[in-house]
Each structure stands twice: as C-alpha cells, then as structure tokens.
Amino acid sequence: MASFFCGADPLKLFGQRLVEIRKQRGYSQERLALESGTARSYLSGVERGLRNIAVLNIYKLAETLGVPPSALLEPPTQQKD
C-alpha cells in the first residue's frame, strides 16, 4: 500500500496546514486559541507537530476559521522539513 504521507510526519503536515489557513484568515495564534476555546500552548504544540489533535478540536478550529474540517486535513501548500 502506498503511503499518502510520503514519509512525512502526519502531525507535522497537519500543523503546517493549520498555520497556512490561520495566516490566510488573518488570525494570530493567540486569537485562534481564544476564539476556538483552546489553550495557546496546546495550539502551538499542534502547529509544531508535537501534539496529536482530537477530532473534536479539529472541528472547533475549522468552525472558528470558517472552513470545513476536511480543509485542515489537506496537505499544506508548501511542506517544511
């Protein structure tokens, strides 16, 4: 079976995509955390690929950012190492 992630860490890819969408929408990390009801330190860990985010939190962040949850699961436009 071919890997969708091509050897990349899926947590890091999710975090990169979250940062991408957050910045496109003009949100600071602090504002997104406040408006979505998540702790800024938790959000920081998710964005850096250090935290395994729960589905419920994906929905909270997507709703706050005004995007469908599936948008957060798409690969980032530019992958960073």
C-alpha positions in Angstrom: 0.0 0.0 0.0 1.4 3.4 -1.0 1.8 5.9 1.8 -0.3 9.1 1.5 2.3 10.9 3.6 5.3 10.0 1.5 7.4 9.5 4.7 6.4 12.9 6.2 5.0 13.0 9.8 1.2 13.5 9.6 1.2 15.6 12.8 3.7 18.0 11.2 1.7 18.1 8.0 -1.5 18.9 9.9 0.3 21.6 11.8 1.7 23.2 8.7 -1.7 23.2 7.1 -3.3 24.7 10.2 -0.7 27.5 10.2 -1.3 28.1 6.5 -5.0 28.5 6.9 -4.7 30.5 10.1 -2.5 33.1 8.4 -4.6 33.2 5.3 -7.6 34.1 7.5 -5.6 36.7 9.4 -5.6 35.0 12.8 -2.8 35.2 15.3 -2.2 32.1 17.2 -3.5 33.8 20.3 -6.7 35.0 18.7 -7.4 31.5 17.2 -6.8 29.9 20.6 -9.1 32.3 22.3 -11.9 32.2 19.8 -11.8 28.4 19.5 -11.6 27.8 23.2 -8.2 26.0 23.1 -5.1 26.9 25.1 -2.5 28.8 23.1 0.2 26.4 24.3 -1.8 23.4 23.0 -2.4 25.2 19.7 1.4 25.9 19.4 2.1 22.2 20.0 -0.3 21.2 17.3 1.1 23.7 14.8 4.7 22.3 15.5 3.5 18.7 15.1 4.1 17.8 18.8 0.5 17.2 19.8 -1.9 14.6 18.5 -5.1 16.7 18.0 -8.5 15.2 18.7 -11.3 15.2 16.1 -13.4 17.5 18.3 -10.6 20.1 18.3 -10.3 19.9 14.6 -14.0 20.7 14.3 -13.6 23.7 16.8 -10.7 25.1 14.9 -12.4 24.7 11.5 -15.5 26.3 12.7 -13.6 29.3 14.1 -11.6 29.6 10.9 -14.7 29.3 8.7 -13.5 26.3 6.8 -14.7 22.7 6.5 -12.8 20.3 8.8 -11.6 18.5 5.7 -9.7 21.6 4.6 -7.4 21.1 7.6 -6.6 17.6 6.5 -5.4 18.6 3.1 -1.7 18.6 2.5 0.0 22.0 3.1 0.8 24.0 0.0 4.5 24.1 1.0 5.9 21.4 3.2 8.7 22.3 5.6 11.2 19.8 7.0 
